[in-house]
Amino acid sequence: MELTFAIIATCLVFGFIAALASFRPNLIPEIGASLRAAETVKKFSPRNTLFIIGASANHPACRMQRRLLKPAIAALIRSDVSVMEVYGDAMPRQNGDPIDWLDPSLLRHALGAEEGFFIIYVDDAGKTLFRSEAPMVTADILHQARLDISAPPRAGTSRKNAVLKKLRAA
């Protein structure tokens, strides 16, 4: 009885495949072409990544670091350095794009940054070049990370210079 059922089920499966192939003869090549044309999945690698890790996005140290690093973000991304922001239990963001499959607590644990604020740079060899528990100026980050990127000028420097000139003149 069981053997008969297995033979009938096998015949039905092969019959269904034959019927499908007769209705759409180009089905197999279409499936192969669509699989090849599908976008490849980007694999996560912590190499060449600057991690900004904090308790929340509104934490004072995190806000200050984002403000200090904002002018250099485009230059970092152009030179293939990813900027990964991990705040509390919120979804991590790499270069501004959310990564929904990455668990922030596991990432913090792997980097040894369980609590508090950290800025960590991992080089191309996968080694941590520096880690800081305080916000850093962009020029210091670029120097300690050994990146050949010139630090962009800060936006507020011209205003401060004008104020300092007026104070010196008085």
C-alpha positions in Angstrom: 0.0 0.0 0.0 2.7 2.5 1.0 4.8 1.5 -2.0 1.9 2.0 -4.3 1.2 5.4 -2.8 4.9 6.4 -3.3 4.9 5.3 -6.9 1.7 7.2 -7.7 3.0 10.4 -5.9 6.3 10.2 -7.9 4.3 9.8 -11.2 2.1 12.8 -10.3 5.1 14.9 -9.5 6.9 14.0 -12.8 3.6 14.4 -14.7 3.2 17.9 -13.3 6.7 18.9 -14.2 6.2 17.5 -17.8 2.9 19.4 -18.1 4.5 22.6 -16.9 7.4 22.2 -19.3 5.0 21.7 -22.2 3.0 24.8 -21.5 6.1 27.0 -20.9 9.1 25.5 -22.7 11.4 28.4 -21.8 10.7 28.2 -18.1 14.0 26.7 -16.9 16.2 29.2 -18.9 14.0 32.0 -17.6 14.5 31.0 -14.0 18.3 30.7 -14.5 18.5 34.1 -16.1 16.4 35.8 -13.4 18.6 34.2 -10.7 21.8 35.5 -12.5 20.2 38.9 -12.9 19.2 39.2 -9.3 21.2 41.6 -7.2 23.9 39.9 -5.2 23.6 40.2 -1.5 26.2 42.4 0.1 28.1 40.6 2.8 28.8 42.5 6.0 32.5 42.9 6.9 33.8 45.1 9.7 36.9 45.9 7.6 37.5 49.5 6.8 34.7 50.6 9.1 34.4 53.4 11.5 32.0 52.4 14.3 30.1 55.0 16.3 28.5 53.2 19.2 26.4 54.8 21.9 23.5 54.4 24.2 21.1 56.4 22.1 21.2 58.7 19.1 20.3 61.6 21.4 23.2 60.9 23.8 25.3 64.0 24.0 28.6 62.3 23.0 26.8 60.7 20.0 25.3 64.0 18.9 28.7 65.8 19.2 30.5 63.0 17.3 28.0 63.2 14.4 28.4 66.9 14.3 32.2 66.7 14.3 32.3 63.9 11.6 29.5 65.2 9.3 31.8 67.2 7.0 34.1 64.2 6.4 31.4 61.5 5.8 31.4 61.9 2.0 35.2 61.8 1.8 35.3 58.7 4.0 32.7 56.9 1.9 34.5 57.8 -1.3 37.7 56.2 0.0 35.8 53.0 0.8 35.5 53.5 4.5 32.1 52.6 5.9 30.6 54.5 8.8 28.5 52.3 11.1 26.3 53.9 13.7 25.0 51.6 16.5 22.7 53.3 19.0 21.1 51.3 21.8 18.7 48.6 20.5 17.9 50.6 17.4 18.7 49.2 14.0 22.4 49.8 13.0 23.0 52.0 10.0 25.9 51.7 7.6 26.6 54.8 5.6 23.1 55.9 6.5 21.4 52.7 5.2 19.7 50.6 7.9 20.9 47.0 8.3 17.9 45.1 9.6 19.5 41.7 9.9 22.4 42.8 12.1 21.8 42.5 15.9 23.2 45.7 17.6 23.8 43.9 20.9 25.8 41.2 19.2 27.9 43.8 17.3 28.6 45.7 20.5 29.6 42.5 22.3 31.9 41.5 19.4 33.6 44.9 19.5 33.8 45.0 23.3 31.7 48.1 23.6 28.8 46.9 25.8 27.9 50.2 27.5 28.7 53.8 27.0 30.1 55.7 24.0 32.8 54.3 21.7 34.4 55.2 18.4 36.3 52.3 16.9 38.1 52.0 13.6 38.8 48.6 12.1 41.3 48.6 9.2 41.5 46.6 6.0 43.3 43.7 7.8 40.5 43.5 10.4 42.6 44.9 13.2 41.3 47.6 15.5 43.6 50.6 14.9 42.0 52.8 17.7 39.1 53.0 20.1 38.1 56.0 22.0 35.5 56.5 24.7 35.2 60.2 24.0 34.2 62.1 20.8 37.1 62.8 18.5 37.9 65.6 16.1 37.8 64.5 12.4 41.5 65.3 11.9 42.5 63.0 14.9 40.3 60.2 13.5 41.9 60.4 10.1 45.4 60.6 11.6 44.9 57.6 14.0 43.2 55.6 11.3 46.1 56.3 8.9 43.8 57.4 6.2 45.1 59.7 3.4 42.1 62.0 3.5 42.4 65.6 4.2 40.2 66.8 6.9 37.5 69.2 5.5 37.4 72.6 7.1 34.8 73.0 9.8 31.7 75.0 8.9 31.8 77.4 11.8 35.4 78.5 11.6 34.9 81.6 9.4 32.3 82.9 11.8 34.5 82.4 14.8 37.4 84.1 13.1 35.3 87.2 12.4 34.2 87.3 16.0 37.8 86.9 17.2 39.0 89.7 14.8 36.4 92.1 16.2 37.3 91.2 19.8 41.0 91.6 19.0 40.3 95.0 17.4 38.5 96.3 20.4 
